[in-house]
């Protein structure tokens, strides 16, 4: 009898675990819409255009997940969140996934009960100043008034950098990026600090963007990526393999532009990626062609990067370490096999 009860208990536990692990994927499919948390307006990453349509690198990732799960990149509800709102909203279930500039840290996974699904953008904290100051290095910022956004990792990073280098500063905390730019332009601070990618974006919102420069110094590691709740392994796998599919597609030379031709490829790696061989996607609870749907919707990783934030975009951010590992960068994804 004890053996039978033990077996029954194990079966119940296994069923409960399976049920819990499928909760977000099932909810999204039943709803017919992905609810995606994004920033409140960061050019190149997530911002509404003149017609109200959301665009940007992080927005494209939301659409990629919708394409993978629902077969339609337009079935997304975008929820704009500031830095202090983002993690509570995800924890409460107000959004299914967070795709906004958020740094992967131990505290956020250990204390907040969240999980990062990969690194979509390798970033680092930097500084923006007026070109008229003729400053060429962050080591020349002694006695500066530095604006930082509340609820981010930038405040502690700034204080540590200035203390380590024997410099004084006045740290001015503001609630959001718009207020940070306003304070800077009004002269309440003479330096902005946040992730370098965000500095390029904020500069676009200034009256005369060319009058301001992003200094070359990078004082921290800021690996940015999509975030999900802990306790939902299947959903974590879905989100991270959407990202990995985009990176692998670029490495294999598969793009939105040549997808039809790629579908005819006889290369095993390409066939597995696009679902023409095997059924890897079904193990995630998706269609076997989920990666093909992603690429059709938003392109591969390089296409999304260049379109939104790359050298030819308004932001003009060099690819740098976000280049593929095979091209001199550090962007890398596990293989489809």
Rosetta blueprint (number, residue, H / E / L):
1 X L
2 X H
3 X H
4 X H
5 X H
6 X H
7 X H
8 X H
9 X H
10 X H
11 X H
12 X H
13 X H
14 X H
15 X H
16 X H
17 X H
18 X H
19 X H
20 X H
21 X H
22 X L
23 X H
24 X H
25 X H
26 X H
27 X H
28 X H
29 X H
30 X H
31 X H
32 X L
33 X L
34 X E
35 X E
36 X E
37 X E
38 X E
39 X L
40 X L
41 X L
42 X E
43 X L
44 X L
45 X L
46 X E
47 X E
48 X E
49 X L
50 X L
51 X L
52 X L
53 X L
54 X E
55 X E
56 X L
57 X H
58 X H
59 X H
60 X H
61 X H
62 X H
63 X H
64 X H
65 X H
66 X H
67 X H
68 X H
69 X H
70 X H
71 X L
72 X L
73 X L
74 X L
75 X L
76 X E
77 X E
78 X E
79 X E
80 X E
81 X L
82 X L
83 X H
84 X H
85 X H
86 X H
87 X H
88 X H
89 X H
90 X H
91 X H
92 X H
93 X L
94 X L
95 X L
96 X L
97 X E
98 X E
99 X L
100 X L
101 X L
102 X L
103 X E
104 X L
105 X L
106 X H
107 X H
108 X H
109 X H
110 X H
111 X L
112 X L
113 X L
114 X E
115 X E
116 X E
117 X L
118 X L
119 X L
120 X L
121 X E
122 X E
123 X E
124 X L
125 X E
126 X E
127 X E
128 X E
129 X E
130 X E
131 X H
132 X H
133 X H
134 X L
135 X L
136 X L
137 X L
138 X H
139 X H
140 X H
141 X L
142 X L
143 X L
144 X E
145 X E
146 X E
147 X E
148 X E
149 X E
150 X L
151 X L
152 X L
153 X L
154 X H
155 X H
156 X H
157 X H
158 X H
159 X H
160 X H
161 X H
162 X H
163 X H
164 X H
165 X L
166 X L
167 X L
168 X L
169 X E
170 X E
171 X E
172 X E
173 X E
174 X E
175 X L
176 X L
177 X H
178 X H
179 X H
180 X H
181 X H
182 X H
183 X H
184 X H
185 X H
186 X L
187 X L
188 X L
189 X L
190 X L
191 X E
192 X E
193 X E
194 X E
195 X E
196 X H
197 X H
198 X H
199 X H
200 X H
201 X H
202 X H
203 X H
204 X H
205 X L
206 X L
207 X L
208 X L
209 X H
210 X H
211 X H
212 X E
213 X E
214 X E
215 X L
216 X L
217 X L
218 X L
219 X L
220 X L
221 X L
222 X E
223 X E
224 X E
225 X L
226 X L
227 X E
228 X E
229 X E
230 X L
231 X L
232 X L
233 X H
234 X H
235 X H
236 X H
237 X H
238 X H
239 X H
240 X H
241 X H
242 X H
243 X H
244 X H
245 X H
246 X H
247 X H
248 X H
249 X H
250 X H
251 X H
252 X L
253 X L
254 X L
255 X L
256 X L
257 X L
258 X L
259 X H
260 X H
261 X H
262 X H
263 X L
264 X L
265 X L
266 X L
267 X L
268 X H
269 X H
270 X H
271 X H
272 X H
273 X H
274 X H
275 X L
276 X L
277 X L
278 X L
279 X L
280 X H
281 X H
282 X H
283 X H
284 X H
285 X L
286 X L
287 X L
288 X L
289 X L
290 X H
291 X H
292 X H
293 X H
294 X H
295 X H
296 X H
297 X H
298 X H
299 X L
300 X L
301 X H
302 X H
303 X H
304 X H
305 X H
306 X H
307 X H
308 X H
309 X L
310 X L
311 X L
312 X L
313 X L
314 X L
315 X L
316 X L
317 X L
318 X L
319 X L
320 X H
321 X H
322 X H
323 X L
324 X E
325 X H
326 X H
327 X H
328 X L
329 X L
330 X L
331 X E
332 X L
333 X L
334 X L
335 X L
336 X L
337 X L
